[in-house]
Amino acid sequence: VIILVSGVELVREALVSIKDPAEIGLQGIALGTAVFSVFAIYAIYKYKARIGRQIDSQALIADAMHSYTDVFSSLVVVVAIAGSMLGMPWLDSIGVLVISLMIFRLGIGIARDSALVLMDAWLDKGSITRIRQAVGDIQGVNMVEDIRLRKSGLVVFGEIVIETEGDADLKRVEMLSGEIKRVIKKEIKNLEHIVVNARPGKMAVVRVAVPVEAQDGLHSKLSPHLGKAPFFIIIDIEENNIKGWDIIENPAADLERKKGVKAAEFLVSRDVNVLIVHDIGAGPFYTLHDNFIKMLQMPDAAGNVEEVVDKIPDLNVVTSPT
C-alpha cells in the first residue's frame, strides 16, 4: 500500500512540476549526492533480498522491494538534476511519470503475493512440480494425487496424498512416509511438518519372481531356496492373465557369503513386486520388505511354476523371516 501511495505522490508532483519547474542550485554537488544515493540504496536492496530469500521471509523480501522503489526515487532526482544542467527541466516530469508506472506495477505485484500468502497459497509452482516428480519416483508410490504447502512465518507446513502400489501395512506406510519427508525436505529446507496420506492402489502389472531349479518355462521345478536357487522366473501378470515371462540366472547362487541378500537386491533391481518363496532369512526378508516387495509363502504341494501361479490369490503373506 505504501508503495502504491508513493507512486500516486510522484505522479502528483510530476504534474505540478510540469506547470512550474523548479530551478536546482549547487547542481554538481546535488548530482554527485544523488548518484551515490542510487548505488547505496541499491546495495541495501540486494542485501535485504538475498537474506530474505535465504530465510524465505516474505516480509523481508517485501521490505527489500520497498528499498528498490527508493532506488527509482533517487533516479528521479538524478534525471531532474541532469535535465536542469542540460537546460531541459521537463525531463524531471517525464522521468517521474515513467518511474511512477513502474512503481505501480511493482506495488500491485507485492500486494497480490502478500494476499496469496495470507490465504495460505503457495507461490513457488516449480517446487510443487519437482516434489511431485521426486515423490512419484519413490519405490512403492504409484502416483501423487495432491500436494498442499503453506507458510507460517519462516516455516512451511504441508499435506501430500499418495497412492501406494497395492496394499501396504502400517510399517510400510510409516517407512514410505519417512522417505517422502526426506525427499520433500531436500526441496523445502524450512519444512516443519508434512502429513502423508497414503491410499492403497492397484498395480497395473504385477511382476512375480519365483526361484526355480531349471530353465523349463512355466513347467520349471520350484526351488525352496532364495540365495541358492540357480534361476529365477519373472512373470508379468495383468488382470490375472500372464502377459509374459523370462528366466534369468541368479547372480548370487555361486557366492560364498550373503547369497540371500544379494539375490534380494538383484530382484529389487528387476522391479519385482511379488516374490514367492519357501524359506527366507532375516537379511533378504528386510531387504525385500524395505523395498515394498510382497513375499508369499510357497506351498509344499506345488511342483512347478504353473501350479504355484494358479494359487497366488490363496497364498499366505510372509510377515517375518522363516
N, C-alpha and C positions, 0 to 999 in steps of 0.2 A: 504493500500500500504506500509506504514512504517513497519507494522508487517511482511509482506512478505519479504521486503528488509532486515529486521533484521534476518529472517530465512536464507536467502542467505548468509549473512555475517558470521553467525555462522557456516554454512557448510564450507565456505572458511577457516575460522580459524581452524576448526577441521582437515581439510585435511593438513594444514600447520603443525599443532602440531603433527600429526602422524609421519611426517618426522623428525621433530626437536622438541621433547617435552621439554618444559621449566621447569626449576627447581624453586620451590617456597620456599622463605625464610620466617622466622617467622611463621611457619605453624600453631602453636597453636592459635596465635592472629588472623591470617587470617581466620582460620576455624570458630572461635567464631564470628568474624565480619560478615562472610558470612551467618551463621545460623541466626543471629539477623536480617540481611537484608531480608532474606526469610520471616520471620514472620512479619516484619514491612510492607513490600510491599504487602503481602497477606492481612493484615488488611486494608490497603488503598484500595485494590481491592474490598474487601467485602463492605466497606463503600460506595464507588462510585457506585457499582452495586445496593446496597439497595436504595440509593437516586434516582438513575436513574430509577429504577422500580416504585418507589413511584410517581415520577412526569412524568413517561412514556417518558423519554428523550432518544432517540436513540443515540444521540451524547455522552451523559454521560455514557451510557451503553457501547458504543464502546471504550470510554476512559478507563473504568474500565477493559475491556478485554485487553487493551494495558498494563495496570498495571499487569494483570495476566501473560502476556508474560514476564514481568520483573521478576516475581517470578521464572520462568523457567531459566532465565539467571543467577539468583543468585544461583539456584540449580546446575547449571553447575559449578560454582565456588566451591561450597561445594564438589561436586563429584571430581573435579580436585585436590583440596587440600587433601581430604581424600585418593585419589589414590596415590598422591605423598607421603603421610605419610606412606602408606602401601607398598610402593615400586612398585606401578602399575600406572605409569604416563599415560599409554594408556587409562585408564578409562575416562580421560578428553575428549579425542576424541570421544569415543563411546557414552558417555553421551551427548555430543554436537550434534552428528548426530541424536540420538533418539529424543531429545528435539526439534531439528530443524523441524523434520517431524510433531511434534505436533503443532508447531508454524505455519507451512504452512497450516495445516488443519484449525486452528483457524482463520488465516488471510483470507482464502478463504471464510469461513462461514460469517465473518463480512462483507467482500466485497459484497457478494451475498445479505445479508439482507439490507445493505445500498443502493444498487442499486434498490432493490424492493421498499424501502421506497421512493426513489427519483421518482419512477414511480407510486407513489400513491397506491402501493399494500398494502394490509392488511395482516400482518404476523400471527396474532392470529386466526387461523381457529376455535379453540374451542369456542371463544366468539361468532363467527358467528352462530355456531350450537346452542348455548344456547339462543341467541337472537331470532333465528328462532322459537325455541320451545316455548319461553315465549310469543312472539307476536302471534303465532298461537293459543295459549290458551285463548286469549282475546275474550270476548263475542262480536260477530259482525264481527270477522275476519274469513273468510272462509279458506284462505291459504296465505302463504307468498311466493310471486313469486321470489323476488330478494332482496338482501341486498348488498350495497356497502359502505365501510368505507375507509376513507383516513386520514392520519395525516398531519397537517400543524403546524410545530413547536411542541408546547406542547399540542395542542388541536386537536380534532377529528371532522371531518365533514362527513356526510353520506347521503345516499338516500335509502329508502325502498319502495318496490312496493308490495301492498297487494290486495287481492280480498275480497270484503265485502260479507256478506251474504245477497244477494238480493240488491235491490236499496236502497240507503241511501241519505237523503237530506244533504244540506251543513252543517247544525248544527250538525247532527250526525257524519258526516265525521270529523268535527272540534273536537268534543269530542273524537272520536276514535283516531285521531292524537295525542291529548294530552296524552291519556293513553299509546299509543305506545311509545311516547317520554319518559314518566316516566319509562316504563319498560326497555328501552334501556339505560337510564341514570343509572339505578342500575348496569348494566353490564359494561358500559363505563363511568367511573367517570368524565373524562375530555371531555365529549361530548359537543361541542359548538353549533352545529346546525345540524338538520337532516330534510330532505324533505320527506314527506309521500305522496306517490301517491296511491290513492285508486281507484280501478276499480270495478264496480258492477259485482257481480257474481250470479250464480243460486244456490238456496238451493236444495240439493238432495231430502230432505224430509222436507216438511213444517208441523210444529206442530201447529195446530189451537186449541185455547181454546174458549169455549162458555159457559157462565153462564146459568144454567138450573134449573128448579123447581123440577124435579123428575128424578128418575133413569129408564127412559124408552128407553134407547138406542138412536138411531138416531131419534126416534119419541118423544123425551123429549121436554116438553114445555119450550120455552125460558124465561129467567129471564131478566128484564130490568136493574137489579141492579148488580153491581160487588161485593161489600162487603157483601150484604145481601143475595146473591144467595146461596141456600142450597148446590148446587153441581156445579161442572164444568165437562163438557165432553171435553176430549182432543183427537183430531183426527189427525192421521198421514196421510198426503196426499202426494203421489208421482206421478208426471206426471198426475195430475188432477184425480187420482184414490185414493179412500180411502183404505189404507193398513191396518188400524186397529184403534180402539178407546177404550177409557177407561173412565168410570165415577168415579170421586173421590169427596169426601166430602170437602166442603170449610171450612178449619180450622178457618177462620176469621168470619164466619157467626154469632157466638154466642158472639163475643167480644162486649164490650160496647163502645170502642173508637178505632178509626183508622182502621175500618174494611176494607176500600178500600185499604189502603196502605199495610196492612198485606196480603190481598188477592193478590195484585200485586206482593209482594215479594214471595209469595207461587208459583205463576205462573212462575216467574223468575227461581226459584229453580227447576221447572219441565221442563226447557229448551224449553219453549213455544216461537215460532217465531211470531205468529199472534194471536191477541185477537179480537173477535167480541163482541162489547159492545154497549149498548144503551146510558147509561149515565155514565160519569166518572168525578170524581173530580180532583182538581189540584195535590194533593199528589200522588194518584195512577197513574195519567197520566204521571207525570215526572219520577216516579219510573220505569214504563214500557219503556218510551221514552229513558231514560238514559241507559237502558239495550238492546236497539236496537230491541224492540218488536213493530211490526207494529200493530196499532189499526184500525179496520174497523168499520164503522157505521152499527149497527144492524137495518135492515129495519122494519118499523112498520107492514108491510103486512105479514112478515114471522111468522108462528105459531110454527114451531118446527125446530129441528136441521137440518134435511134433507133438508128442504126448504131453509134455510139460506146458507148451504154449496153449494148448486147448484148455488147460486147467488154471491159467493165470487168474481169472476172476475169483477163484476159490482158494488161492494160495494165501497163507498167513504171512503177515508182515514181520520181518525180523527186527526186533526193537532193542537188541543188545547182542554183544559178541557171544558166539556159541562155543 
